[in-house]
Amino acid sequence: MKTQIRKTAVRASLCMAWCVGQILAATGDGDSGKIVTFDVPGVGTAAGQGTYAYANNLQGEITGYWIDSNGVGHGFVRHVNGNIVSFDAPGAGPMTQGEAINIEGYIVGGYVDSNNVGHGFLRAPDGTITSFDAPGAGLQPYQWTNATGINTSGLIAGSYQDVNGVQHGFLRSRDGTFTSFDAPGAGSNTIWGQGTYVFWAQNLAEDGMIAAYTQNANSIFEGYVRHPDGDFVTLSLAGGGTGWHQGTVAYAINSQGTVTGFYTDANYTNHGFLRPSGGPVTDFDVPVAGTGSFEGTTPTNIASSGEITGYYADTNGGIHGFIRHPNASYTTFDAGPDTCCWGPGTWTQDRNGMGEITGYYVDTNGVAHGFLRRP
């Protein structure tokens, strides 16, 4: 799970109560939108607790997780009418986390049991939850299977850690059949968590293409695209650094096969990139993004129109949402007022086909609140 068992340096290099926020800054085409923030009933109010929205579907349903006052995480689905349903996977211990939701309302994610072993799950719209482990996944404490993407055909993508601590990607078909894979160049060092990662909600296209990343033998990140026939295309942007946990990360892919993500340079600054199917690559930065270490631009989603959403860190480390329009103009926005320093701010996660953006806002007390931005 992103906050429990696989908190990698990607979070470090990238990286919580208002009821209604508003856009505080905009550039580009003058786009405006309405932002509503929300909290799951019973959510904790201490630092690191709160509501973390991760993904939304075309119907406007949102999934993610929330952390209660005891530090226990639970999954949730927020329906279009604003009603929120909390859920826990059977056998879950300290964490259940929704990662992605498809157009039918099926949710995938991961949970940690009482022995601190992570398992993947599929939650049907009627609330039925099916647990699964990828063949070869480790079943010792802090080993795991985690599902992070699902498309309309029910194909599920994710990654798992084996008994030696090496990461691998997987695809799970609707009938439960698994295909395990490793991208070329993936490392196998068991200490540093090297291997193949399938990480973000929009990592899986309708035709089965996957955009994700590896950590190679030198612990440098390399992006990749996996085609349905099993072929790989490696993405290593020229501006990416060659130091520990620098390099290229592919986060999202759209129906045209266009990929977005970021590369981290030698100073640990993030820069966005856009790669249409077949290339060439365009890199970009939100004009007001910071240029120092752990600052910069981090795209998280790309629409079929080519519109990209994500977040950026300013010169003070404050986090803000952004939209990059197809004409290369930008809209920036905040879901709340707190952007004083590294951590607080607007962490944009996903965007549906209607242009609705979801994610979470972190306040200065370190508490997270879910948000929905309607165009």
Summary of the structure (lengths in Angstrom):
residues: 375
radius of gyration: 18.6
end to end distance: 30.4
largest distance: 52.0
contacts: 1456
relative contact order: 0.15
helix: 2%
strand: 45%
